[in-house]
Amino acid sequence: MRCPFCGNVDTQVKDSRPAEDNVAIRRRRFCPACGGRFTTYERVQLRDLVVVKSSGRREDFDRAKLERSIRIAMQKRPLEPERVDQMISGIVRRLESMGDTDVPSKVIGEIVMETLARIDTVSYVRFASVYKNFQAADDFDKFVSELRPGTVGE
């Protein structure tokens, strides 16, 4: 593994342990050239996924991009980081087990929204506001009113 500080390719593993509910391995590494310490994660990848955007453009699936968007929606919410990591791993496993390497971005968004709705309503609304491209306060109001029991159809 290349050192992120000096670029040396001869780094040493100092400690390895399971992470993210045993779906990843966390490795603490040390660079003898510069003395830098850093952490890497190793995960099983069942297949290479390709995201098909609504415009038809295709790009490689990026777990870090998914994680960033979810963490932004969950910012300042009372959820343990381990729980968030488990949720992200579950979403990725679900996408990988769908059977197709091409995954429409809409499917990814729907799976994330479905998962967030079960875990934290505020994060769900935050993610939905970006995913559904809310333009005005009325969009929020309509969406939130659909979440409230007994208000649909009034």
Sequence and secondary structure as in RCSB ss.txt:
>XXXX:A:sequence
MRCPFCGNVDTQVKDSRPAEDNVAIRRRRFCPACGGRFTTYERVQLRDLVVVKSSGRREDFDRAKLERSIRIAMQ
KRPLEPERVDQMISGIVRRLESMGDTDVPSKVIGEIVMETLARIDTVSYVRFASVYKNFQAADDFDKFVSELRPG
TVGE
>XXXX:A:secstr
   TTT  S  EEEEEEEETTTTEEEEEEE TTT  EEEEEEE   S  EEE TTS EEE  HHHHHHHHHHHTT
TSS  HHHHHHHHHHHHHHHHTTS SEEEHHHHHHHHHHHHHHH HHHHHHHHHHHTT  SHHHHHHHHHHHSTT
 TT 
